[in-house]
Amino acid sequence: MYDDATIMKRVCAGEYLLFDELVIRYRKRLLRFAWSKFGKFSAAEDLVQEAFLSAFAARETYNPSFAFSTWLWTIFLNLCRRHYKREQRSPREISHSSMTDDVVIPEPSSSETPLQIALKTEQFALLARYLHELPEVQADALRLRFFGGMKFTEIALTMDCSLSAAKIRVKNGLLQLAHRFSEASTSEGDAS
C-alpha cells in the first residue's frame, strides 16, 4: 500500500481512516515494548492506545522529512516515561507471577505445540523481568531495538541521544542480560 509518510500526508488532508493502517503496522511492536516494561498487558494496551490517540491528535506536527516510526516511538516513549515515573511514586514489587498476569503472546503458528507456547511465554516473562532490572535507558534501548525493530539511528533520535550512545546502551544492556541469563542457567544447573 502506501508508505508511512504518504499515509500521514493523506491523514492530514482529511483521510482519517488511513490512520488505521499505521495502527496495524505498529501496534504489536508497541505492545511488546510496553508489556515488557510494565508487566501488565492491560497497562500496555492503554499506553499503546494513548500513543496512537496522541499521534493522531498531533498529526499536523508530523514532519514528513523524518521517519514516522521515529516520531511515533518518541511519543510512545515519552508516555511510557511518564507512566513509569507515576509508578515509581507508588512502588510495587515486581514478582515473576506479576509478570505473567494478562500475558498475551502473538498468535502462534499452527506448528507450535502447547508446550512450545508455554515455554515461549515463560521465556518472554523472564526476559521482561531481567529487562526491568536494567537501568531504564539500557532496557528501553533494547526494547526499541528488538521489540520495535529500530535501527541505531532511529533509537538515537527517539531517545534523544547520540548514535554512539544508542549503540553503547544496547551493547551494555545485552552484556548485562547475557550475564543475568548465564547466572540463572548456572543456578538452575546447580539445583538439579
N, C-alpha and C positions, 0 to 999 in steps of 0.2 A: 504494500500500500504506500503510504507517504512516510517520509522521514519525520522525526520529531519536530524539527524547526518548521517544516511546512504545515504540520498539523497545528502547531501553536499559532502560526500566522492566520490560518483559517479560523481557528477558535476565536482569536482576537477580532476577526472580521465578522463574527456572529454565528459561525457554525459550531455551536457549543457542544453538540452531540459527539463531535470528533474527539473531544477530550477523553471520552470513554476508551478510545484506542490507547491513549497514554496510560490510563489506569491499568488496562490489561497488560501492557508491556512491563510496567514497573512494580506492580502490586506485590507479587511473590517475593521479589528481592528485598523490598522494603519490609515486608512481614518477617522474613528470616532474620534480617538485621535487628529489628525491634524485639522479636521474640527472644533472640539470643542475648540481648542486652537486659531485658526486664523480666524474663522468665514466665510471663503470663501472656497467653495468646490473646485474651480479651483486651489487655492493655496495648498489645502490639497492633491489633486491628484498629483500636481507637486512634492511635498515633498515625497510622497509615492513612486512615480516613481524614484526619485533621490535616495531614500534609497535602493531600490532594485538594481538599477544600481551600486551604491557604494558597496553593499554587493557582487554582482556578480564580480565586478572588484577586490575586496579584498578577493575573495573566498579562496585563498591559505593561508590567515592568520587565517582562522577559525580553532579553536582548538576543535575537537570533544569530548574532555573530559568535555566541558562546553555546556550548552544548546544553541542550535541555536537561539531560541527565544530571549534569553538574549543578544546574540551577535547582532542580527538584531535590537532589540529595542534600544540598545546602539548607534548603527549607526544612527538610526532614530531620537533618542532624541537629539543627537549632531547636526544633520541637523536642527531640529526644533529650537534648541537654537540659532544657527547662524542666521536662518531666523528671529527669534524673536528679536534678537539684531539689525538686519538690519531694522526691522520695527520700533523699538524704536527710532532709529536715525531719522526716518521720521514719527513722531507720527501722528496717525489719531484717530479720535474719534470713539469708538465703540458704535453703537446705536442698538436698538432692530431690526430695519429694516435691518441693515447691517448683522446681524447675521442670517437672514433668506434668504439672497441672495444666489442663487445657492444651496439651500438646497436639499440634496439627502438623504432620509431615506431609509434603506434597504427595499427591496421588501416586501410589506405587505402580510400577509397570506390571503387566499381567504375569511376568515370570517370577516375581518375588513371592516367597513363601511368607506365612505369618511370622515365622521365626526371624527371617531376614528383616521384615518390617519392624519387629520388636527390637532387634539389635540396632538397627539404624536409628530408631527413636531414642534408645538408651545412649548411643554414641553421641547423638546431637545434644542431648541433655547434659552429658558430661562435658562436651566442648563448650556449651553455654556457661556451665559452672566455672570452668577454667578461664574463660574469657572474662568473666565477672571478677576474677581475682587479679587480673592485669590492671595496670594503670589505664585510665579511661581513654587517653589518646591512642595508646597502642591497640587496645581492644577495638576501638572504633575504626582505626585504620585497617585492622584485619577484617572486620566485618564489611567495610566498604570494598576491600579488595576481593574477598572470597564470596560473600553473600551478595554484594552489589555488583560484582563483576567489573569493577572500575580499574582503569589504568592508573599508574602512579601520578601522572599529571592531573588526572581528574580528582584523585584523592587529595593532592596538594591544594587544588583550587577549592574543593569542598571544605577542607579542614583549615583553610587559610594559613598554609604553611609553605615552606619551600619544597621543591621536588626532592632534594636530598633528605629533608626532614621526614617527608612521607615515606620514603624508602627505608629510612632508619627505623621509623615507628613500626613498619610492617616486619622488618628483619628482626628487631628486638622482641617484638611480640611473638613471632614464630619460634625464636630461640627459647623464650620462656615457656611457651606452650609445649614444645618438644621436651623440655626438661621436666615439666609437670606430668606429661603423659608417661615419660620414662620412669619417673618416681612411682607413679600409680601402677605401672606394669611390674616394676620391681617388687613393690609391696604386695601385689597380688600373687606374684611368684613365690614370695616368702611365706604367704599364708597357705599355699597348697601343700 
